Amino acid sequence: MRFPHDFFFGAASAAYQVEGAWNEDGKGVSNWDVFSKIPGKTFEGTNGDIAVDHYHRYKEDIRLMAEMGLESYRFSVAWTRIIPDGDGEINPQGLAFYNALIDECLHYGIVPFVTLYHWDLPQVLEEAGGWTNKRTVDAFSKYATTCFKAFGDRVKHWITFNETIVFCSLGYLDGAHPPGISHNPRLYFQATHNVFVAHARAVEEYKKLRQYGEIGITHVFSPAFPADGQADNAQAADHANQYSLAWFYDPILKGAYPDYVVGQLKERGWTPDWTAEELTVLKWAAPKNDFIGLNYYQPQRVIKHNPTAEDKPAAQQVIAGAPGKVSFDGVYKTVSLEDKKYTKWGWEISPEGLLEGLRMLRGAYGDIKLYITENGLGDQDPVENGQILDADRVEYIREHLKAVKQGLREGLHIKGYYAWSVIDLLSWLNGFKKQYGFIYVDQQNNLTRKRKLSFGWYKQVIANRGGEL
Ligand SMILES: C[C@@]1(C(=O)O)OC[C@H]2O[C@@H](O)[C@H](O)[C@@H](O)[C@H]2O1
């Protein structure tokens, strides 16, 4: 079986992680431009000042994407290039860059799939409270509408936010992302709610413009499964899915928050300051949402946890996604299992977890349109005689594409697969050490690009529409 003709074989990146040019052509300062320069916050002090210089080399990069036969490129717009101080004047040089990037994609017949927010918030807004401040919601509406009007004649696929759970939990619970606040569930839930309202307002503005494209949001998709058959671990997995799935997917797809979580937030004084008008706009926007983007890397294997004084702060690798984390409320803990395979960063390799999770998602939300907007292997790629032989990445993506194909056989409405990432880039917490790309970037030799083993493999898969998988 080949993948359908209207299924996108794509790959992705994000502005702060690829562009560099952090202070060029009128760009404003973002929270990550500041946070990454606070000693100890990033791996070996790496930052996105240069990243992999996609800002100046995008033509070479897109030419390589075209050589691969890539059908769609998912990239994010840096808000600070468009409106440098967040909600003030528009920067024409910022519009010019993304117009050129979009036109270069279209020159090769590559469909642009644009993420409006991939974690880099204008610093002016961060200093005013970031996503805990309603001002940011209004500012996002202006920024999104500016992008729709500037690029919407050629961009027909829009993602509002990338992984709300990550930038809010790392920002307000773990303190590992801007604004670097730890253990503040009230601010965490407030920030997530404001993001959902900003999403709903952007859907409303987009539909008003009648540009006849599609708009959605991308969430982490990490379904929780009990580590064994014990009843309390099953209950812990249900709790994990309520807080890490339902809290994020329900307001977008059902237009209302899950009662299980709402009830517990009320008991603990963590209820966001939502208004009737905001809850109404969530309800209005839900059926207008055209798709949901899923970033799948691994499932969560969960056991019930009983908080003790011995609980230690999470290790860096655990904060960055490896099992072993105690949930913010202490109710459960993620664990690794003897019979599973793991990456060098301790992430489980589980294509079956993707398929099982997709079936669970259909049970909860029905036959919704889905894109796998990220999936890939973070690795330190082996280099032999100057060749990057990332056979493990080929294996990882092959097995996950086979799971997607099985999902299609079962009638799941999956419309595309975007490998993370098209090119080696800056990892927020792992610097340049954790590679994801089909294209290698030589950090020791003027950021020279080189095709990896996986580049030629993915080219073949696309040419055959996955018929051989
Ligand atoms: C934490 C980490 C990683 O670096 O491994 O997970 C995978 C991938 O997720 C993306 O949404 C982030 O933008 C990208 O930087 C990566 O981030």
The ligand as an SDF file (V2000), in Angstrom:
LIG
                    3D

 17 18  0  0  0  0  0  0  0  0999 V2000
   13.1990   18.6370   23.7910 C   0  0  0  0  0  0  0  0  0  0  0  0
   13.3350   18.3520   22.2990 C   0  0  0  0  0  0  0  0  0  0  0  0
   14.7710   17.8870   22.0630 C   0  0  0  0  0  0  0  0  0  0  0  0
   15.6210   18.7970   21.9420 O   0  0  0  0  0  0  0  0  0  0  0  0
   15.0200   16.6930   22.0140 O   0  0  0  0  0  0  0  0  0  0  0  0
   12.3510   17.3590   21.9510 O   0  0  0  0  0  0  0  0  0  0  0  0
   12.1720   17.0650   20.5550 C   0  0  0  0  0  0  0  0  0  0  0  0
   11.8990   18.3340   19.7840 C   0  0  0  0  0  0  0  0  0  0  0  0
   10.6680   18.9320   20.1490 O   0  0  0  0  0  0  0  0  0  0  0  0
   10.4180   20.1620   19.4280 C   0  0  0  0  0  0  0  0  0  0  0  0
    9.1420   20.6450   19.6230 O   0  0  0  0  0  0  0  0  0  0  0  0
   11.4290   21.1720   19.8760 C   0  0  0  0  0  0  0  0  0  0  0  0
   11.2170   22.4360   19.2540 O   0  0  0  0  0  0  0  0  0  0  0  0
   12.7520   20.6210   19.4520 C   0  0  0  0  0  0  0  0  0  0  0  0
   13.8170   21.4590   19.8330 O   0  0  0  0  0  0  0  0  0  0  0  0
   13.0250   19.3020   20.1230 C   0  0  0  0  0  0  0  0  0  0  0  0
   13.0400   19.5190   21.5400 O   0  0  0  0  0  0  0  0  0  0  0  0
  1  2  1  0
  2  3  1  0
  2  6  1  0
  2 17  1  0
  3  4  2  0
  3  5  1  0
  6  7  1  0
  7  8  1  0
  8  9  1  0
  8 16  1  0
  9 10  1  0
 10 11  1  0
 10 12  1  0
 12 13  1  0
 12 14  1  0
 14 15  1  0
 14 16  1  0
 16 17  1  0
M  END
$$$$
